[in-house]
Amino acid sequence: MRLSDWRATPQGQKVMTDKVVAAYGPAMAVLGSGPDPISHVVWGDDPDRRYLILAAGEAGLVIVNVRVNVPQEGPRAAARLVRWSRVQVGELSVEAHHGHRQVTSQVENTVLQGTDLDADEIGAFMAHILARIDGRVIVSAGEWASTTDAAPSAADADTPEQNRRSIPSLVPIELPAPSDPA
């Protein structure tokens, strides 16, 4: 989900006002996340006061802690960049029952939990994060390429050499012939 999509949600319209965007926008730009990055917003217990933005930047994961109502100051944002090689992710677990899904994961000590549509969004965000950690980025819809390519193309995205870090190499194992106890 793009950051602009988060701003369009009911909660986003309420707390991601232009005044708040003016606080976190420059911080995200300095860290290289771009104007509308793929992101996930953790609203927390009181999103009217504080929330967290996790955004995929070129160099790494941009983590922005946004405080909306700082007395006598207005909105405030503190951001940091964690290089892709240093991003800490936990396991991604999914539980499905009667057409409902629940997803739980952890990124940089932040727990992401959601059900149904939220679970789908978290799963897509985590897939993007894991791909970026592996050095893959989206070339076009459904196609991936390595970030080490000078100019990735759709044809290059399908070669196993490009994504060898993320594709398990399954090699048949030949077992020794059973010996006869003679």
VOKE-287191 format. One record per residue: x, y negated, z negated of N, C-alpha, C in turn. Coordinates in pm, whole numbers, padded with zeros to 5 digits, always signed. Atoms other than C-alpha are relative to their C-alpha. Layout:
BEGIN
XYZXYZXYZ...
END
This chain:
BEGIN
+00085+00116+00000+00000+00000+00000+00090-00124+00000-00076+00124-00006+00135-00342+00087-00039-00092-00115+00029+00094+00109+00154-00620-00172-00123-00084+00031+00120+00077-00037-00108-00815+00023-00128+00080-00024+00116-00084+00030-00345-00519-00016-00032-00002-00149+00022+00009+00144-00295-00536-00394-00066-00134-00035+00060+00131+00027-00380-00907-00387-00147-00003+00040+00138-00003-00047-00705-00821-00206-00093+00080-00092+00084-00077+00092-00826-00585-00481-00068-00095-00098+00067+00089+00097-01071-00725-00739+00092-00047-00112-00093+00041+00107-00805-00722-01012+00106-00095+00055-00100+00086-00061-00550-00875-00775-00052-00139+00027+00057+00131-00025-00783-01157-00675-00010-00081-00128+00016+00068+00129-00829-01235-01043+00134-00052-00054-00127+00038+00065-00462-01244-01154+00114-00033+00095-00107+00031-00095-00251-01274-00836-00037-00125+00078+00036+00127-00063-00344-01634-00767+00123-00060+00067-00111+00067-00069-00132-01867-00555+00105-00052-00099-00091+00051+00103+00018-02016-00871+00090+00112-00053-00078-00115+00048+00130-01670-00991+00093+00050+00110-00085-00042-00113+00260-01575-00644+00119-00095+00014-00111+00097-00005+00469-01893-00654+00105+00031-00105-00097-00039+00103+00635-01748-00966+00077+00125+00041-00072-00124-00031+00713-01395-00846+00049+00008+00144-00041-00004-00141+00746-01460-00469+00146-00031+00022-00141+00032-00019+01085-01634-00481+00094+00104-00062-00085-00103+00064+01225-01373-00721+00010+00123+00089-00001-00117-00088+01124-01094-00484+00079-00029+00128-00072+00037-00122+01264-01282-00184+00151+00002-00021-00143+00001+00030+01603-01330-00350+00055+00142-00004-00045-00139+00012+01623-00955-00416-00022+00081+00128+00008-00063-00131+01537-00873-00053-00118+00093+00021+00113-00090-00020+01194-00715-00079-00086-00038+00120+00081+00042-00115+01049-00911+00214-00129-00065-00045+00121+00073+00037+00725-01109+00226-00118+00090-00039+00114-00089+00028+00485-00810+00216+00049+00144-00010-00061-00132+00009+00667-00499+00090-00101+00109-00038+00076-00113+00053+00528-00153+00026+00022-00002-00150-00014+00020+00144+00455-00171-00344-00107+00076-00076+00099-00054+00093+00266-00041-00643-00005-00096-00119+00017+00090+00113+00123-00261-00917-00052+00081-00119+00041-00065+00124+00099-00126-01271-00068-00108-00084+00076+00104+00069-00177-00329-01434+00021+00003-00150-00023-00007+00144-00117-00204-01788-00126-00022-00080+00113+00014+00091-00340-00262-02090-00072-00134+00015+00061+00133-00011-00399-00636-02042+00054-00071+00124-00053+00060-00122-00345-00733-01677-00024-00150+00013+00021+00144-00002-00479-01081-01743+00121-00075-00056-00119+00061+00060-00155-01146-01931+00130+00049+00062-00126-00058-00044+00108-00910-01790-00025+00120+00090+00001-00119-00084+00164-00658-01512+00137+00017+00064-00129-00037-00057+00449-00490-01326-00018+00030+00148+00002-00027-00144+00518-00487-00952+00125+00083+00032-00109-00082-00052+00731-00207-00805-00004-00014+00151-00001+00025-00144+00833-00298-00449+00125+00060+00063-00111-00060-00074+01051-00122-00192+00071-00110+00079-00082+00097-00073+01330-00351-00074+00099+00074+00087-00101-00064-00085+01605-00285+00177+00110+00065-00082-00112-00049+00078+01874-00238-00086-00041+00093-00114+00043-00082+00111+01664-00071-00354-00139-00036-00047+00131+00023+00059+01360-00079-00577+00001-00132-00076+00013+00129+00067+01258-00430-00684-00107+00015-00107+00093-00011+00112+01093-00434-01027-00023-00141-00054+00034+00135+00042+00910-00753-01118-00098+00007-00116+00086+00010+00117+00764-00814-01463-00065-00137+00005+00072+00126-00015+00494-01079-01424-00078-00029-00127+00080+00048+00114+00357-01277-01718-00085-00114+00052+00093+00095-00061+00049-01468-01613-00020-00124-00085+00036+00113+00087-00035-01687-01913+00109-00026-00104-00104+00039+00095+00281-01821-02073-00040-00137-00054+00046+00127+00055+00171-02098-02313+00095-00115+00034-00069+00124-00033+00278-02445-02201+00100+00012+00114-00093-00017-00110+00474-02302-01906-00067+00045+00128+00062-00059-00118+00237-02124-01669+00056+00138+00027-00047-00136-00032+00317-01798-01490+00152+00010+00003-00143-00024+00002+00661-01646-01521+00026+00141+00053-00036-00130-00055+00834-01357-01342+00149+00026-00023-00139-00045+00014+01152-01164-01419+00017+00122+00089-00018-00108-00097+01284-00937-01144+00140+00058-00007-00131-00065-00010+01565-00689-01103-00002+00098+00115-00015-00092-00112+01694-00468-00825+00076+00122-00047-00068-00126+00030+01783-00102-00875+00034+00064+00134-00044-00058-00127+01989+00038-00586-00064+00137+00019+00069-00127-00027+01829+00338-00414+00075+00118-00059-00078-00113+00054+02113+00564-00528-00010+00009-00152+00011+00004+00147+02043+00464-00892-00143+00009-00052+00140-00004+00042+01661+00476-00898-00028+00133-00069+00033-00120+00076+01543+00722-01161-00147+00034+00021+00137-00047-00020+01235+00922-01072-00019+00130-00076+00036-00125+00067+01062+01193-01269-00072+00089+00099+00072-00091-00088+00865+01481-01134-00133-00062+00041+00130+00043-00050+00554+01418-00930-00092+00120-00016+00090-00114+00025+00275+01640-01059-00141-00036+00041+00136+00017-00048-00069+01686-00912-00086+00111-00058+00098-00098+00046-00369+01857-01063-00127-00024+00080+00121+00012-00081-00671+01927-00842-00106+00095-00054+00110-00082+00052-01011+02052-00953-00132-00052+00057+00132+00033-00057-01346+02052-00769+00002-00130+00082-00006+00116-00087-01238+01791-00515+00058-00125-00063-00062+00114+00066-01080+01557-00771+00149+00026-00017-00145-00011+00014-00708+01488-00802+00048-00092-00110-00068+00084+00097-00493+01358-01082+00149+00011+00025-00143+00005-00028-00135+01249-01018+00069-00071-00114-00085+00063+00101+00134+01169-01271+00143+00003+00051-00141+00008-00036+00486+01052-01198+00065-00108-00085-00074+00100+00076+00755+00832-01346+00108-00059+00089-00103+00072-00075+00974+00568-01182+00060-00102-00095-00070+00096+00085+01235+00378-01383-00074-00022-00133+00066+00002+00132+01066+00461-01716-00141-00058+00002+00139+00044-00012+00727+00347-01586-00084+00118+00044+00086-00113-00032+00456+00612-01589-00109-00047+00094+00106+00026-00097+00226+00612-01288-00100+00113-00011+00106-00099+00013-00105+00791-01342-00122-00048+00074+00122+00039-00068-00420+00795-01135-00081+00120+00041+00089-00105-00046-00717+00996-01021-00060-00041+00134+00065+00014-00130-00873+01040-00677+00067-00103+00089-00060+00098-00091-00809+00725-00469+00129-00058-00055-00124+00047+00062-00551+00597-00717+00109+00106+00013-00097-00110-00014-00384+00939-00701+00057+00003+00141-00048+00004-00138-00364+00915-00323+00099-00114+00021-00089+00115-00013-00205+00571-00346+00134+00025-00070-00123-00031+00073+00046+00684-00608+00082+00104+00075-00071-00102-00078+00132+00991-00401+00069-00058+00122-00060+00064-00118+00193+00779-00091+00117-00089-00040-00109+00086+00047+00404+00530-00288+00121+00084-00041-00111-00087+00042+00612+00808-00444+00067+00067+00120-00059-00058-00121+00659+00971-00102+00091-00102+00067-00083+00105-00060+00791+00640+00027+00128-00021-00083-00116+00017+00087+01022+00598-00275+00099+00115+00017-00088-00116-00016+01158+00951-00242+00067+00000+00137-00059+00008-00133+01212+00901+00131+00112-00105+00003-00103+00104+00003+01403+00577+00067+00122+00047-00078-00113-00053+00077+01617+00751-00196+00080+00097+00087-00066-00095-00090+01693+01022+00064+00063-00068+00121-00058+00071-00113+01791+00754+00314-00087+00001+00124+00092+00000-00114+01483+00780+00536-00093-00120-00011+00097+00109-00005+01258+00495+00645-00099+00030+00111+00101-00021-00103+00943+00483+00854+00041-00074+00127-00026+00062-00129+01014+00420+01223-00133-00045+00059+00137+00031-00040+00647+00433+01325-00089+00099-00071+00097-00081+00074+00333+00609+01206+00040+00147-00002-00031-00142+00017+00435+00948+01070+00140+00042+00040-00135-00036-00042+00794+00937+01198+00102-00062-00094-00103+00045+00094+01101+00907+00978+00134+00001+00070-00137+00004-00052+01462+00822+01052+00095-00026-00115-00102+00025+00101+01784+00802+00858+00037-00147+00000-00041+00141+00007+01892+00460+00734+00143-00018+00047-00137+00012-00048+02245+00538+00853+00006-00017+00151+00003+00019-00144+02134+00515+01218+00015-00147+00032-00012+00139-00043+02234+00200+01401-00132-00049+00058+00129+00037-00058+01913+00191+01605-00085+00126+00011+00077-00122-00005+01673+00474+01518-00110-00008+00105+00109-00009-00097+01431+00589+01783-00091+00114-00040+00097-00105+00033+01128+00816+01775+00058+00138+00030-00059-00130-00033+01328+01095+01942+00100+00043-00108-00098-00033+00103+01600+01074+01674-00064+00041-00131+00065-00025+00128+01350+01095+01390-00031+00148-00021+00038-00139+00013+01272+01458+01464+00118+00096-00009-00114-00090+00004+01627+01594+01466+00036+00035-00143-00031-00039+00137+01719+01796+01158+00126-00066-00055-00123+00062+00048+02063+01632+01143-00029-00136-00064+00031+00132+00053+01901+01294+01074-00050+00008-00143+00063-00010+00131+01717+01417+00765+00051+00121-00077-00049-00124+00060+01939+01699+00651-00001-00002-00152+00001+00005+00146+01947+01573+00289-00136+00035-00058+00132-00023+00054+01574+01612+00254-00067+00126+00053+00055-00123-00053+01516+01931+00453+00078+00116-00058-00074-00114+00055+01601+02250+00267+00047+00090+00113-00051-00091-00102+01818+02480+00468-00028+00143-00044+00037-00137+00032+01660+02821+00459+00078+00092+00093-00082-00093-00076+01904+03086+00571-00035+00140-00047+00032-00136+00043+01807+03451+00576+00120+00065-00069-00105-00067+00076+02004+03650+00324-00005+00148+00033-00007-00143-00029+02120+03993+00427+00043+00073-00126-00031-00079+00118+02111+04235+00140+00080+00121+00041-00077-00120-00035+02357+04523+00129-00095+00122+00006+00082-00121-00015+02217+04856+00237+00005+00079-00130-00002-00078+00125+02110+05073-00056+00095+00119+00014-00093-00113-00003+02372+05326-00143-00070+00126-00049+00058-00129+00038+02278+05691-00166+00076+00055-00119-00073-00056+00116+02357+05842-00507+00041+00144+00025-00041-00136-00032+02524+06148-00352+00131+00037-00061
END
